[in-house]
Amino acid sequence: MISTAQIRAARGLLKWTQATLAHRAGLSTVTLNMIENEAVRPRESTLKALQTALEAGGVEFLSEDGIGVGVRFCEKSLVRCQPDVVPQTQKLKLGLKSIR
C-alpha cells in the first residue's frame, strides 16, 4: 500500500490542494489532512481511493526495489511510465532527437 509520504509527494507533483484530492477520492478534506499528518490510520479502501485518484492524475507509485519507494509524474498519454521511453515533448525540451 502507498504511504502518507507518497500521498503528499504525489499531490505536490500534481499541484493539487488537499481539497482537490479529497474531492477526487471521495473523502472530506479534514480526513485527508488527518491522513497526511498521520493523525489517523487510514483504511485500505481509503488508501486505494487516494491511489486511484492520484494515478488518474498521472502519478505512478514506485514500490521498494532496493532503492526506495517514491512517486513520479507520467505523461497522461502513456498508460504506465516506462523508464526507457521519453515522450516527444520531453525530447524537444531536452534537445534530444527522435530516432525512427
C-alpha positions as CSV (number, residue, x, y, z in Angstrom):
1,M,0.0,0.0,0.0
2,I,1.0,3.6,-0.5
3,S,2.4,5.7,2.3
4,T,1.4,9.1,3.6
5,A,4.7,10.5,2.4
6,Q,3.9,9.2,-1.1
7,I,0.4,10.8,-1.0
8,R,1.9,14.2,-0.1
9,A,4.6,13.9,-2.7
10,A,2.1,12.8,-5.4
11,R,-0.2,15.6,-4.6
12,G,2.7,18.0,-4.8
13,L,3.7,16.7,-8.2
14,L,0.2,17.4,-9.5
15,K,0.0,20.7,-7.7
16,W,-3.3,19.7,-6.2
17,T,-4.7,21.1,-3.0
18,Q,-5.9,18.8,-0.3
19,A,-9.5,19.8,-1.2
20,T,-8.9,18.8,-4.9
21,L,-7.5,15.3,-4.0
22,A,-10.1,14.8,-1.3
23,H,-12.9,15.6,-3.8
24,R,-11.4,13.3,-6.5
25,A,-11.0,10.4,-4.0
26,G,-14.5,10.9,-2.4
27,L,-13.1,12.0,1.0
28,S,-13.5,15.0,3.2
29,T,-10.7,17.5,3.3
30,V,-10.4,17.0,7.1
31,T,-10.0,13.3,6.6
32,L,-7.2,13.7,4.0
33,N,-5.5,16.3,6.3
34,M,-5.6,13.8,9.2
35,I,-4.2,11.0,6.9
36,E,-1.4,13.2,5.6
37,N,-0.4,14.3,9.1
38,E,-0.5,10.7,10.3
39,A,-3.2,11.5,12.9
40,V,-5.2,8.5,11.9
41,R,-4.5,5.1,10.3
42,P,-6.5,5.0,7.1
43,R,-8.4,2.0,5.9
44,E,-7.1,0.1,3.0
45,S,-10.1,1.1,0.9
46,T,-9.3,4.8,1.6
47,L,-5.7,4.4,0.5
48,K,-6.9,2.6,-2.6
49,A,-9.3,5.5,-3.4
50,L,-6.4,8.0,-2.9
51,Q,-4.1,5.9,-5.1
52,T,-6.7,5.6,-7.9
53,A,-7.3,9.4,-7.9
54,L,-3.7,10.2,-8.0
55,E,-2.9,7.7,-10.7
56,A,-5.7,9.1,-12.8
57,G,-4.0,12.5,-12.5
58,G,-0.8,11.0,-14.0
59,V,1.2,9.8,-11.0
60,E,2.9,6.4,-10.7
61,F,3.8,5.0,-7.3
62,L,7.1,3.3,-7.1
63,S,7.5,0.3,-4.8
64,E,10.5,-0.8,-2.8
65,D,13.0,-2.1,-5.3
66,G,16.2,-1.9,-3.4
67,I,16.4,1.9,-3.9
68,G,13.3,3.0,-2.1
69,V,9.7,3.9,-2.5
70,G,8.6,7.0,-4.4
71,V,6.4,8.6,-6.9
72,R,6.9,10.0,-10.4
73,F,4.8,12.0,-12.8
74,C,3.9,10.4,-16.2
75,E,2.6,12.0,-19.3
76,K,-1.1,11.2,-19.4
77,S,-0.7,9.9,-22.9
78,L,1.3,6.9,-21.6
79,V,-0.7,4.1,-19.9
80,R,2.2,3.5,-17.5
81,C,5.5,5.2,-17.0
82,Q,8.3,3.5,-18.9
83,P,11.8,4.4,-17.8
84,D,13.2,3.8,-21.3
85,V,10.6,5.9,-23.1
86,V,10.9,9.7,-23.3
87,P,7.8,11.4,-24.7
88,Q,8.4,13.6,-27.8
89,T,7.6,16.8,-25.9
90,Q,10.3,15.9,-23.3
91,K,12.8,15.1,-26.1
92,L,12.2,18.6,-27.5
93,K,12.7,20.2,-24.1
94,L,15.9,18.1,-23.5
95,G,17.2,18.8,-27.0
96,L,17.1,15.1,-28.0
97,K,16.3,14.0,-31.5
98,S,13.8,11.3,-32.3
99,I,15.3,8.1,-33.7
100,R,12.9,6.3,-36.1
